[in-house]
Amino acid sequence: MTIQAEIYQSKLAIGTAQFGMDYGISNSKGRTPEKEVARILKMASVSNINILDTAPAYGRSEEIIGHVISGLSPFKIITKTKIFEKGLSGRDVAEQLGDTFKDSLERLGVESVYGLMVHQPCDLLSESGMALFEAMEMLQEQGLVKKIGVSVYTAEQIEQCMMRYPIQLMQVPVSVLDQRLLLSGHLTSLKNADVEVHARSIFLQGLLLVKPEDLPPYFEGVKKNLDLLRNAIEESGYTPVQAALGFVNALDEVNAIVCGVSCLEEFEELIDQDHVKLPSEFLDSLRAFALDDPNVLNPSLWRVAP
């Protein structure tokens, strides 16, 4: 694990799930209105923040992006495959990929995208996984996508995908609470393999930003750890956003940090907080708050009422 506190470089990318649907336990505003999306992306364009992370599964996200990016500086758009039904043949998977990817390009209003990732790693690790990846390679050869890869949750998925396929782009969970891939050395291995790594869930869908007294009962088991973390951050004179963002920003194994935003004010605050340089002593102190419980670290496993 390599942490650099001396060299500052913004890696912000915009997660667009909230543009198309309600998303995140700390999001009380619901889906972001299209006019607000336009304001956010205009600010991103002038701030040299040019990566957009989207997916067909994010409701109307692709469609809304397509409506508002015209006239702005070019964005590096990363979209994802559909979530395939189990038991499909390789031929069916390849055919569906071609059709749905074409639909994504049409919704986005672009001729090509920067990245295409398999949304669920199980699709790539199934019997039809090779056919899926070969179909993605064909799209790449046609100039429709620059980099292909996968979004993963675990170290085991990283190992299995890297063993089977020449992955170029990977999205992984990393946060102050979720340091598993740092401690295991998997992020370093990806960097050494020249894989472009995008970190997601740096706020754990807002869990790191919610006041302890407002936590859903599901997180009662980690409330003490979150209390200690928040106190340590406040005593050091920083905000939870600064700590969460700064910790991942300082990892040179990470190329981009995907953060969802629901309004322009929130995005402007994120940009301001991103410019705060954290000392190495404080960054090192955050290592003590790492957890290893997938039921907390993987939002897809949460049992939280909507």
N, C-alpha and C positions, 0 to 999 in steps of 0.2 A: 504494500500500500504506500502510495506516495502522496503527500500533502504539500502543496506549495502555497504559502501564505504571502510570499513576497511579491509575486507577479500576478497582477490583477487582469482578468480578461472576462468580459461578460459572455455567458454561454446561453442566455435566455432563448427559449423557443416557446411558442404559444400552443398550449393544448386547447383544442377547440370543442371538446365534448359539450361544454356548457352553451356553445353556440346553437346546438341542435336539440338539447334535452336538459332536464334537471340532473345535476350531477354534484356529488360531494356532500358530506354531512354538515359542513359549515356553510353551505350555500343556501341562504334563505330567500334569495331573489328569483330563483327559478331560471328558466331559459333566458339567455341574453337576447334582447330585441335586435332585429337586423340593423337598425340605425346605430345602435350602440356598438355592434360588431364593426360597422364601417369606421366609427371613430377610433376603436381600438386598433384596427389594422392600419389606419392612416398614421396613428402615433407610432406603431411598430415600424412602418416604412421609413419615417424620418429619424427613427432611433437606431436604425441599422440592425433591427431584430427581424430576421427574414425567414425563420423556419416555422412552418405551420404543421402541426400534427393532427390528423383527422382520420376518419374511418366511416365506411358505410353504416356501421352500427351506431354512430353518433347522431341518430335522428336526421335532421335537415342540415347538419353541419356543412357537408360538402356543397350542398346547393346554395346555402347562404354565403359561404366563402366565394363561390363563383359569381354571386351577384355583386359583391363589394370590392373585389380586388382589381377590377378594371381601372386602369389609369394610375395605379400605385406601382412602386418599384417591384420588380419580380420577386416572388417568394419561392423559397425551397419548400415545396409541398410534399409531405409524406402521408400517404394514405395506407390503408390496410386491406387485406383480403376479406371477403365475407366469412362468416362463421359457417362452415360446411356441415351438412348432416352427416352423421356417422354411417359407415358402410358403403359410401359411394365408391364407384370404380375410379381408377386413375383417369380414364377418359372423361368421365362425367365431371370430375373435379377440375380438370384442365379446361373443359368447355365452359363450365360455370365461371371459372376465374376470368377467362377471356371476355365473357359477356358482362360480368359485374365490374371488371376493371374499365371496360369501355364506358359503362354507365357512370363510373366515378369521374372519368375525364370529361364527360359531357356535363355532369353536374358542376364540376369545378371550372368549366370553361377554358380548359388548357389542353395543349396537344401532348404534353408529357409531364411527368412529375419527377421530383428528385429521388424519392424513395417509395418502395412498396414492401410492406412487411406482412408476414403471416400473422393474423390477429391472435389466433390461438395456437400455441406450439404443438398441441396434440394433433392438429391437422397436418403438420409437417412431419410428425413422428409416427403417423399412421401408415397403413399399407399403401395408401395412395399418395404418401408424402413426396416420393421421388417424382411422380408425375406432376404434382403441384409445383415443385421447385423448378423442374424443367420447363414448365409453362411460364413461370416467372422469368427464367433465363431467356426464353424466346421473346418476351416483351422487352427485355433489356436489349437484346440484339437488334430489335426493331427500333430502338431509340426512344421508346415510350417511357422508360424509367432508367435512372442513372444507377441507383444502388438497390439491391434486394436483400431482405433479411427477415427477422422475426422478432416479435415481442415475447419476452419470457418472464417467468416468475421465480425460478429456482436455479441453483447451481447445477443440478442434475440435468435440467432442460438445456442449459448452456452447453454442457459436455456432450449431450446426445446430438444436438443440432450441429455443433462444430465438428463432431466426428463424422457426420454424414454429408454435410453440405459446405460449400465455400461461401459462408455467410460474410456479407460486407457491411451490414447495418444491423444493430441490435438495440432494442429498448429494454431497459432493466430497472427494477426498483432499487432505489438508494435513498437513504435519509439518515438523519441523526439516530433514529430508532432502529432503522434497518441497515446495518453495516455488514450483513452476512457475506455479500460478494466482495467486500473489501478485505475482510478478515480471512476469507478463504483463498484469496489471491486470484479469483476468477476475473476481476476487472483488469488486473495486470496482464493476465494471459490474453484477454481480448485485445488489449492495446498492443501487445507484442505480435499478435496475429493480424494487425492492421485493420481491425474491425472498428467502424465508427460507432461509438457508444452514446446513446441518449438515455439520460436518467429520468425516471418518472417517479411520481408519488413522493416527492421530496417533502411535501407537507402531509403525506398520508391522507389525501382527500380532505384536508382541513383539520385532521385530528391533532396535529401539532400546534394549531392556532386556537383551538377551542379552550376556553377557560375551564379549569378542572371541575368547577361546580356545575358546568353545563354539559359535561360528558354524559352520553347515554349509559344506562346501567351495564350494557355489554362490556364496557371498558373498565369496570370497577377494579378488576385484577391488576391493571397497570396504572391506576390513578395515582398511586404513591410515586411511581417512577416519573410520571408526567408532572406531578407537583414539584419534585426535586429538580427536574430539568427546567421548568419554568422559573423556579427560584434562582437557579444557577445563572440563567440567562439574564434575568432582571438585575441580579447582584453585579453582573459584569457590565451593566449599562447598555445592553443590546435588546432588541426586540426578538420575539420568536421568528418572525419572517427573516430578519437578518441572520440569525443563527442557522436556521434551516437551509436558507439559500447559500450562505457563505460556506457552510460545511461542504456541500457538494460542489460548489464553484471552485473550491480549492483543490479538488481532486484532478490531477492531470490525466487520469485515465478516462475521464468523462469529457466528451466533445460538446454535448448540448444538454440543457436542462429544460425539460418540458413542464411548464407551469400553466395551469388553467386559470383564466380570469373571467369574471362575469360582468365587469363594467370598466369604463375608462378610468375612473378614479382608482380602482383597485390596481389596474395595470400601471398607472403612473406611480403609485406607491411602490409597486414591485420594482420598477426601474430605479426609483430613488434608493430603495433599500439595497438593490443589487450593487450599487456603487460604493457601499460601505465596506471598507477593507478590515477584515478581522485578524487580530494578531495570532500567531502560531500557538501561543500558550492557551488561548481560549479555544481554538480549534481542537487542540489535543485534549482539552478537558471534556469535550463533548463525546469522546470515545467511550466514556464510562457509562453512557446512557443507552448503549446498544441492547436491543432485545433479540430473542430468538424464538418467538412464538408466532408461527404462521397464521394462527387465528386472529392475531392482532395486526401483523405486518402485511397480510394479503387481504385487501378490501373485498375481494370477491367471496371471501369466507365469512365476512361480518354478518352477524344476525342483529341488524339494527332496523327498527321500524322506519319506513319512509316518512 
